[in-house]
C-alpha cells in the first residue's frame, strides 16, 4: 500500500520547509512496508517556495501561473499513485506531523475519508457566517452534521476521489467535495488534531477573504439546488 501526500503551495517560502519536515516524520509511525510519496505543487509562486521544497528531497511540480488550490490539486493528482491520498496545506509548519491521525482510520478501513478537526484558534477570526453557511449547506444536502466542512486537511481512499471526479475551483472546494462524498454514501470521520496554521484575522484582508469564501459557497449551494430540482 502507498500513501501520496499532496501539498499545494503559493508563496509559502517561510513555511514549506518546516511543513515538509513535519510530514517526513510520519512514516516512522507506520509499517515499514508502507510506501510514501510527498508531492509539493508550486502554484505559480513569486518567491522561493519551489527551491525550498526541492531542498527537502520531495517531488516538486511547478505551475507557470497561479491557478488556485483546486487546479493545483488536480495537477498533483496526475502524479499521485497512492492507494490513500492526503491533502495538506503548506502553512502547517511542524504541526503537519499530526497528520498521521488522519491516515490511520483510512488505512484501518474505519472510514473512507478523514478530516482534521483543529482546536479553536486563540486569534480572533470571523463571525462564523461562512462556517454556518457551509455547515448548513452540507446538512441540507446530506442530512449529516459536521463541524469540519471547511478543513483542507483530509485523507481519502483513492476510490473516493476517482468516484467524485473533478475537483472544483474556488473557495467552495472543500464544501463541494464533501457534499458529493456524503451523497455517494462514503463514511467520513472527523479527527481531533493538534495542527495549526495561519488564520485570517479581523482586518480588511481577512474580511475580503471571508467575503469571497461566502460568495463562492453560496454559488455552489445554489447550483447544487438547481441540479437537484432538475433531476426531480
LOFIRO-543893 format. One record per residue (C-alpha): x, y, z; residue in three letters. Coordinates in steps of 0.2 Angstrom, whole numbers, padded with zeros to 4 digits. Each point is the difference from the previous one (the first is absolute). Example, Ala and Ser with C-alpha at 12.3 -4.5 7.8 and 13.67 -1.06 7.14 Angstrom:
BEGIN
<<0062, -0022, 0039>, ALA>
<<0006, 0017, -0003>, SER>
# end
This chain:
BEGIN
<<0000, 0000, 0000>, UNK>
<<0006, 0018, -0004>, UNK>
<<-0005, 0017, 0007>, UNK>
<<0002, 0015, -0011>, UNK>
<<0000, 0017, 0009>, UNK>
<<-0004, 0015, -0010>, UNK>
<<0005, 0018, 0005>, UNK>
<<-0006, 0014, -0010>, UNK>
<<0011, 0015, 0003>, UNK>
<<-0001, 0019, -0005>, UNK>
<<0013, 0012, 0007>, UNK>
<<0004, -0011, 0015>, UNK>
<<0019, 0001, 0000>, UNK>
<<-0001, 0004, 0019>, UNK>
<<-0010, -0015, 0004>, UNK>
<<0002, -0014, -0013>, UNK>
<<0017, -0007, 0007>, UNK>
<<-0007, -0002, 0018>, UNK>
<<-0016, -0007, -0007>, UNK>
<<0009, -0014, -0010>, UNK>
<<0012, -0004, 0014>, UNK>
<<-0015, -0003, 0011>, UNK>
<<-0008, -0011, -0013>, UNK>
<<0016, -0010, -0002>, UNK>
<<-0001, -0006, 0018>, UNK>
<<-0017, -0009, -0003>, UNK>
<<0007, -0016, -0008>, UNK>
<<0008, -0004, 0016>, UNK>
<<-0017, -0003, 0008>, UNK>
<<-0005, -0013, -0013>, UNK>
<<0005, -0017, -0007>, UNK>
<<0017, 0000, -0010>, UNK>
<<-0010, -0009, -0014>, UNK>
<<-0010, 0016, -0003>, UNK>
<<0007, 0011, -0014>, UNK>
<<-0001, 0019, 0000>, UNK>
<<0000, 0013, -0013>, UNK>
<<0000, 0019, 0004>, UNK>
<<-0004, 0012, -0014>, UNK>
<<0001, 0019, 0002>, UNK>
<<-0010, 0009, -0014>, UNK>
<<0007, 0018, -0002>, UNK>
<<-0015, 0010, -0005>, UNK>
<<0009, 0013, -0010>, UNK>
<<0010, 0008, 0015>, UNK>
<<0010, 0016, -0002>, UNK>
<<0011, -0005, 0014>, UNK>
<<0012, -0015, 0004>, UNK>
<<-0013, -0012, 0005>, UNK>
<<0005, -0013, -0014>, UNK>
<<0019, 0001, 0005>, UNK>
<<-0004, -0002, 0018>, UNK>
<<-0011, -0015, -0003>, UNK>
<<0013, -0008, -0012>, UNK>
<<0014, 0001, 0013>, UNK>
<<-0011, -0011, 0011>, UNK>
<<0002, -0014, -0013>, UNK>
<<-0019, -0002, -0004>, UNK>
<<-0008, 0000, -0017>, UNK>
<<-0004, 0017, -0006>, UNK>
<<-0011, 0006, -0014>, UNK>
<<0000, 0018, -0007>, UNK>
<<-0015, 0009, -0007>, UNK>
<<0005, 0015, -0011>, UNK>
<<-0015, 0011, 0007>, UNK>
<<-0011, 0000, 0015>, UNK>
<<-0015, -0011, -0003>, UNK>
<<-0007, -0002, 0017>, UNK>
<<-0001, -0014, 0012>, UNK>
<<-0012, -0011, -0010>, UNK>
<<0011, 0001, -0015>, UNK>
<<0016, -0004, 0009>, UNK>
<<-0008, -0015, 0008>, UNK>
<<-0006, -0006, -0016>, UNK>
<<0017, 0002, -0007>, UNK>
<<0008, -0010, 0014>, UNK>
<<-0012, -0014, -0001>, UNK>
<<0006, -0004, -0017>, UNK>
<<0017, -0004, 0008>, UNK>
<<-0007, -0009, 0015>, UNK>
<<0000, -0019, 0000>, UNK>
<<-0005, -0003, 0018>, UNK>
<<-0014, -0011, 0006>, UNK>
<<-0004, 0013, 0013>, UNK>
<<0001, 0019, -0004>, UNK>
<<0003, 0013, 0013>, UNK>
<<-0003, 0019, -0003>, UNK>
<<0010, 0012, 0011>, UNK>
<<0002, 0019, 0000>, UNK>
<<0018, 0007, -0002>, UNK>
<<-0001, 0011, 0016>, UNK>
<<-0002, -0014, 0013>, UNK>
<<0019, 0001, 0005>, UNK>
<<0005, -0014, 0012>, UNK>
<<-0018, -0003, 0005>, UNK>
<<-0001, -0009, -0017>, UNK>
<<0007, -0016, 0010>, UNK>
<<-0017, -0002, 0008>, UNK>
<<-0007, -0005, -0017>, UNK>
<<0003, -0018, 0005>, UNK>
<<-0016, 0001, 0009>, UNK>
<<-0009, 0002, -0016>, UNK>
<<0008, -0014, -0009>, UNK>
<<-0003, -0013, 0013>, UNK>
<<-0019, -0002, -0001>, UNK>
<<0001, -0001, -0019>, UNK>
<<0014, -0013, 0000>, UNK>
<<-0010, -0010, 0013>, UNK>
<<-0016, 0001, -0010>, UNK>
<<-0009, 0009, 0014>, UNK>
<<-0005, 0014, -0013>, UNK>
<<0002, 0004, -0018>, UNK>
<<0004, 0018, 0004>, UNK>
<<0008, 0009, 0015>, UNK>
<<-0001, 0018, 0003>, UNK>
<<0011, 0010, 0013>, UNK>
<<-0009, 0009, 0014>, UNK>
<<0011, 0014, 0007>, UNK>
<<-0001, 0007, 0017>, UNK>
<<-0009, 0017, 0001>, UNK>
<<0012, 0014, -0005>, UNK>
<<0006, 0012, 0013>, UNK>
<<0001, 0014, -0013>, UNK>
<<-0017, 0008, -0004>, UNK>
<<-0006, -0004, -0017>, UNK>
<<-0017, 0003, -0008>, UNK>
<<-0017, 0000, 0007>, UNK>
<<-0005, -0018, -0006>, UNK>
<<-0011, 0005, -0015>, UNK>
<<0011, -0010, -0012>, UNK>
<<0001, -0015, 0011>, UNK>
<<-0019, 0000, 0004>, UNK>
<<-0004, 0001, -0019>, UNK>
<<0012, -0014, -0004>, UNK>
<<-0006, -0011, 0014>, UNK>
<<-0018, 0004, -0003>, UNK>
<<0002, -0004, -0019>, UNK>
<<0008, -0017, 0004>, UNK>
<<-0014, -0005, 0012>, UNK>
<<-0013, 0006, -0013>, UNK>
<<0006, -0011, -0014>, UNK>
<<0006, -0015, 0010>, UNK>
<<-0009, 0000, 0017>, UNK>
<<0017, -0001, 0009>, UNK>
<<0006, 0012, 0013>, UNK>
<<0019, 0003, -0001>, UNK>
<<0011, 0014, 0008>, UNK>
<<0015, -0002, -0012>, UNK>
<<-0008, 0004, -0017>, UNK>
<<0013, 0014, -0004>, UNK>
<<0015, -0010, 0006>, UNK>
<<0013, -0003, -0014>, UNK>
<<0009, -0014, 0009>, UNK>
<<-0008, -0016, -0006>, UNK>
<<0005, -0018, -0004>, UNK>
<<-0009, -0010, -0013>, UNK>
<<-0001, -0018, -0007>, UNK>
<<0005, 0003, -0018>, UNK>
<<-0017, -0008, -0006>, UNK>
<<-0009, 0015, 0008>, UNK>
<<0009, 0013, -0010>, UNK>
<<-0002, -0011, -0016>, UNK>
<<-0018, -0001, 0004>, UNK>
<<-0004, 0018, 0003>, UNK>
<<0010, 0005, -0015>, UNK>
<<0005, 0018, -0004>, UNK>
<<0007, 0011, 0015>, UNK>
<<-0009, 0017, -0001>, UNK>
<<0009, 0017, 0000>, UNK>
<<-0003, 0014, 0012>, UNK>
<<-0003, 0001, 0019>, UNK>
<<-0014, -0012, -0001>, UNK>
<<0011, -0014, -0004>, UNK>
<<-0001, -0009, 0017>, UNK>
<<-0018, 0002, 0002>, UNK>
<<-0004, -0006, -0018>, UNK>
<<0011, -0015, 0002>, UNK>
<<-0008, -0005, 0017>, UNK>
<<-0018, 0001, -0006>, UNK>
<<0004, -0011, -0015>, UNK>
<<0010, -0012, 0011>, UNK>
<<-0015, -0002, 0013>, UNK>
<<-0013, 0000, -0013>, UNK>
<<0009, -0016, -0008>, UNK>
<<-0001, -0008, 0017>, UNK>
<<0018, 0000, 0005>, UNK>
<<0004, 0000, 0019>, UNK>
<<0009, 0016, 0006>, UNK>
<<0007, 0002, 0017>, UNK>
<<0007, 0016, 0009>, UNK>
<<0016, -0002, 0009>, UNK>
<<0006, 0011, 0014>, UNK>
<<0018, 0006, -0004>, UNK>
<<0013, 0012, 0007>, UNK>
<<0003, 0009, -0016>, UNK>
<<0001, 0018, -0003>, UNK>
<<0002, 0012, -0014>, UNK>
<<-0002, 0018, -0005>, UNK>
<<-0017, 0007, 0004>, UNK>
<<-0007, 0016, -0009>, UNK>
<<-0004, 0013, 0013>, UNK>
<<-0013, 0013, 0002>, UNK>
<<0008, 0013, -0011>, UNK>
<<-0004, 0005, -0018>, UNK>
<<0009, -0014, -0008>, UNK>
<<-0008, -0013, 0011>, UNK>
<<-0017, 0007, -0004>, UNK>
<<0003, 0000, -0018>, UNK>
<<0006, -0018, 0000>, UNK>
<<-0016, -0005, 0010>, UNK>
<<-0011, 0010, -0011>, UNK>
<<0007, -0010, -0015>, UNK>
<<-0002, -0016, 0009>, UNK>
<<-0018, 0004, 0004>, UNK>
<<-0005, 0005, -0018>, UNK>
<<0009, -0016, -0007>, UNK>
<<-0009, -0012, 0012>, UNK>
<<-0017, 0009, -0003>, UNK>
<<0002, -0002, -0019>, UNK>
<<0005, -0019, 0003>, UNK>
<<-0016, -0003, 0011>, UNK>
<<-0011, 0009, -0013>, UNK>
<<0007, -0010, -0014>, UNK>
<<-0002, -0016, 0010>, UNK>
<<-0018, 0004, 0003>, UNK>
<<-0004, 0004, -0018>, UNK>
<<0008, -0017, -0004>, UNK>
<<-0011, -0009, 0012>, UNK>
<<-0016, 0009, -0006>, UNK>
<<0005, -0005, -0018>, UNK>
<<0002, -0018, 0004>, UNK>
<<-0017, 0000, 0010>, UNK>
# end
